[in-house]
Amino acid sequence: MELFKEIAQECQNAQARLVAVSKTKPISSIESLYAKGQRIFGENKVQELCQKQVVLPSDIEWHMIGHLQSNKVKYIAPFVDLIHAVDSIKLLKEINKQARNNQRIIHVLLQIKIASEESKYGINPNEFSAFIEAYEALDLSHVSIVGLMGMATFTEDKDQIRKEFQLLQEIFEEVKRSSFMDKPAFKELSMGMSGDYKIALEEGSTMIRIGSLLFGHRTY
Ligand SMILES: *Cc1c(COP(=O)(O)O)cnc(C)c1O
């Protein structure tokens, strides 16, 4: 079976959604996957996302999956469907402001740092409750936190990857149980990429982000 169909089927079986990560890939590659029925596409650069969004069908759901600078939120605020990697209060405030300007509520995921690698991005698990407290105090009415996102360490060690996904899943469950997030909107767990999505689906992912397996390797 064709790889796209296979992955789409695996997602369906796990009741997860497939985000096709089209960064660096041309419009034509997106169009051919669209023709096969794919509707969710993810990009990690604001400029590229905007350029693609204007020329492609309007029923595509666009996800911003990469690190997002506050000063660029305004460009995607009119149309973005989900922002995956929010890790600062400053960014949340800016998203709220731009969402209000566009009279929308923008859905976001909080990125949690689960990898052992030194990474600049993501909220540290032990600073998470403080983050939530700071967020609650602001009472932002135009952002909706609909779940969590994380990236496992880039390694061959499958046990380590599984442990990191399990950690994220535990934090996710903990948040769901806590009073502040006690609402049905909080239900997404974005984890799993080309190299580790099968493990992610086994560990409760609701959204996998697949690039190279669908589009081939990227050349920058
Ligand atoms: C590029 C990227 C992906 C997809 O990576 P692949 O290994 O090509 O599947 C997923 N998530 C994020 C945040 C990315 O930047």
Ligand as a Chemical Component Dictionary entry (heavy atoms), coordinates in Angstrom:
data_LIG
# 
_chem_comp.id                   LIG 
_chem_comp.type                 NON-POLYMER 
_chem_comp.pdbx_formal_charge   0 
_chem_comp.three_letter_code    LIG 
# 
loop_
_chem_comp_atom.comp_id 
_chem_comp_atom.atom_id 
_chem_comp_atom.alt_atom_id 
_chem_comp_atom.type_symbol 
_chem_comp_atom.charge 
_chem_comp_atom.model_Cartn_x 
_chem_comp_atom.model_Cartn_y 
_chem_comp_atom.model_Cartn_z 
_chem_comp_atom.pdbx_ordinal 
LIG C1 C1 C 0 9.896  19.196 10.469 1  
LIG C2 C2 C 0 9.050  18.914 11.639 2  
LIG C3 C3 C 0 8.286  17.725 11.711 3  
LIG C4 C4 C 0 8.319  16.643 10.658 4  
LIG O1 O1 O 0 9.552  15.984 10.654 5  
LIG P1 P1 P 0 9.771  14.634 9.831  6  
LIG O2 O2 O 0 10.848 13.939 10.574 7  
LIG O3 O3 O 0 10.192 15.042 8.459  8  
LIG O4 O4 O 0 8.518  13.871 9.826  9  
LIG C5 C5 C 0 7.466  17.564 12.817 10 
LIG N1 N1 N 0 7.393  18.482 13.797 11 
LIG C6 C6 C 0 8.117  19.620 13.764 12 
LIG C7 C7 C 0 7.977  20.592 14.881 13 
LIG C8 C8 C 0 8.954  19.875 12.688 14 
LIG O5 O5 O 0 9.668  21.013 12.671 15 
# 
loop_
_chem_comp_bond.comp_id 
_chem_comp_bond.atom_id_1 
_chem_comp_bond.atom_id_2 
_chem_comp_bond.value_order 
_chem_comp_bond.pdbx_ordinal 
LIG C1 C2 SING 1  
LIG C2 C3 SING 2  
LIG C2 C8 DOUB 3  
LIG C3 C4 SING 4  
LIG C3 C5 DOUB 5  
LIG C4 O1 SING 6  
LIG O1 P1 SING 7  
LIG P1 O2 DOUB 8  
LIG P1 O3 SING 9  
LIG P1 O4 SING 10 
LIG C5 N1 SING 11 
LIG N1 C6 DOUB 12 
LIG C6 C7 SING 13 
LIG C6 C8 SING 14 
LIG C8 O5 SING 15 
# 
